[in-house]
């Protein structure tokens, strides 16, 4: 065959060798594209290139962030998050407030050492739905939350009751919130004392003192709320419940905890202990 086409044997085998390499390269590229697409879809089309890169590394695939970003662009995979902002809590009251014990120390050496709490809002066709959330700073897990059509002390009390009931913390827990009247209320402060939680509050008008839980509510809105149009509060409650319990705590990786999920981070601690 080589003599018929007037090529050398060495040239022919070099062509075959290069062709095989090209085929392997295309196969690997196709497999990488499939992995990236699968991770992107599993993230509800929310992950950007950085998180997808980290997810690939957890699967044993080492690839640069630039390569992931380029492939995502070629495949038309773009995070669908949307940014908006609105303040909610009312700190104009005469109730006693506590000093900022947390002082922006947003790390903890174990679960149930530091909890942060906040309230946010969700628009529906029926009117506002309010969400009170409590996060564990060790795992970034949402350990308690409650939703209602009114932003009252009962809203935050039920979130706190849920967190305590599910986590059953041993020893003192530092509980940090803003100075909203709901958290400063006598009933809420009494419940903190009952559960052995020490109260800490942000400085007046300083949202950065409670940045972690503020960030969670921002993520919730970018990744869920602003992508939906809820007709009823019941519809919104169901959607948010599933997002927090199944996706945020169970599947969404976080850079602040080494690109693990909150549930993984918590389990890793107790397994090691």
N, C-alpha and C positions, 0 to 999 in steps of 0.2 A: 504493500500500500504506500509505503514511504517513497519507493522508487517511482511509482505511478504518478504521485503528486509532486515528485521532485523536491522532497524535504528530507533532512537527515533524521536518523532515528533519535538522536539526542534532542533535536528540536521538537520532534513529535511528543516525546515523553515529558519534556519540559512544559509543552502546551497542555497536556493531560493533567500534569501536576498543578499548574496554575488554575485550570478549569475546576479541579476538585476543591482547591482552596477558595475560589470564588463562590462555589456552590455552598461550602460550609459557612462562609461569611454571610451569605444571604439567608441561610437557614437559621443561624444564630440571631441575626437581625430580626427575622420574622418571629422567633421565640421571644425576644426582648419586647417587641411591639405588643405581642399577645399578653405578656406579663403586665406591661404598663397599662394596657387597656383594661385588663381584669382588675387591677388595683384601683384604677380610676373609677370604674363602675361600682366596685365594692364600697368606695368612699362616698357614694351617692353623687359622683361627679363634683366633689368638693376639693379634693387634694390638688395642690400645685406640684411643681416639679420637685421641690425640696422634700416634701413628705413622701412622694412616690419613690424618690431615690433611697430614703431611709427604709421604706417598706421592702424595696428590692434587696437591700443589704441584709435585712432580717431573713430573707429567703436564700441568702448565700450568693446573690448576684451583685458583683461590684461594678459599678458604672458611674461615670462622672455626672454631676448635676447638669452640665451643659448638654451632654448627650441626651439625657432624659427630657430636658426642656425642648431641644430640637425635635425629638421624635414626637413629643406631645403636640408641638406646633404643626408638624407634618400630618399628624393624624386628626387634627382639629379638636384636640382635647383641652378644653379651657375651663378652669374652675368657675362655677356659676354663682359664687358668693356676691352679695350686695352690701354696701356699707351705708348705714344711717345711724342717727343718734337722737335720744330724747331723755331728759332727766325726769325722775319720778318722785323720790322721797321728799318729805317736808321736814326740815330741821328747825323751823321757826316755832319753837314751843318753850315752855318753862319747866319741862321735866328735867330731872338730874341727868347729867351725862358723865361718862367715864373717860379717863385719860387714855391716850393712844399707847397701850402696852405693847401691841404688836410692832409698832414703829417700822413698818415696811420690811420686816424680816419674814419673807414669804417662803421660807423652807422649814421643814420639820424633820426630826430624826426618826420618827415612827408615826404610824397612823394614829388618829384621834389625839393629837397633841395640840393642833391649831385648826380651828374651823373659822371660815369667813362667810358672812351672810349678806344678802342684798335682795332688793325687789326690782323687778322690771315689768314692762307692760307688753301686751300682745293685742294688736288691733283685730277685731272681727266685725262682721256686718251687724252683729247684735250689740256691739259696744266693746269697751276695753275688757281684757282678761288680764289679771295680775298674777305674776309668778314670783314666789319667794323661794330662794335657793340657798343651800348651805354646802360649802365645799371643804373637803379635807385637804390641807395644804401639802401633806406628804405625798398623796397619790393623785391629787387634783380630781378626785372622785366627788361627784355630787351625792352626798350622803343623805340629804333630805330635801324635799321640795313640796310645795303645795300651790294650787291655783284656785282663784276665786274671782268673782266679778267686782269685789270691793277690796280696796287696799287698807285693811284694818289690822289690828293687833292679832286677831284670830288667824289671819293669813300666815303671819310669821310664826305664831305659836304652833300651828299644825305642822309646819315645816320642821321646826325644832323637835317636836314630839316624835316625828318620823325618824329624824336623824338619830336621836337618842335610842329609840326602840330598835332600830336596825343595827347600829354600831355597838351599843352597850359599852361605852368607853370606861376604862379603868384609870383612876387617877384624875387629876385636874386637867381640864381642857380649856385652852384660851379661845374665847369666842369673840371675834371681831366683826363689827358692823359699822355703818355710818351712824349719824346722830338722828336718824329719822324717828318720828314720834312712836312708830310701831315698836322699834327696838328699845327706845328709852322708857316705854310704858312700865308702870309698876308691875303689871301682871307678867310681862316678858322677863323683867329682871328677877322677879321672884322665881320664875321657872328655871332660869339659869342657875340660881342658887340651889334650887331643889336638885338639879342634875349635877351639881358640882362643877359648873362651868364659870370661868372667870371672865368678866366683861371687859372688852376693850373697844374703843370707838375712834373713828377717824377724826382728824382735826376739821374744824368748820370749813366747809366749801372746798375740801381737798379730796378729789376722787382718787388720786394716786395712792392714798393711804389704804385703799381697798381694791387695788388694781386687779388682783387675780380673779375675784368673783365678777368684777365689772367686765373683765376680758371674756369670761365664760358667757355672760349674757350677750356681749357683742358677737361672739362666735355663734351662739344660738340663733341670733337674728340674721346674721349674714348667711348661715348655712341652712336655715329652715324658714324662719318667720317671713322674711322678705321675699322668699321664693314661692310662697303660698298666698292664697286669698281665702281666708276662713269665713264661711258663711255663719257658723254658729260657734259659741264658746265650747260646746261639747266636742266639736270637730277639732278645734285647736288643742283642747286638753288631751285628746287621744294622740294627736300627732306629736305633741311635746313630750308626753309620757314615753312614747316609743323612742323618740330621739335620745332622751336622757338615759333611760335604763338600758336600751339595747345598743345604740350607736355610740353615744358620747362616752359612757362608762365602759362599754364592752368592746368597741371596735376602733374607735378613733385614737390614733397615736398622738402623743404630745411631746414636743421638743423639750419642755421643761423637766420631764421625767425620763429622759433618755430614749425617746421615741417608743415608749411602751404605752399600753392603754392603762387607764386608772385601775381597772380590775386586776390587770397583770401586775402592776406596781404593788398593789396591796397584797396580792397572793405571794409575790416574791419575798416580801418582808416576813410574812408569817411562816413561809416555808423555810427560810434561812434561820428564823428564830427557833 
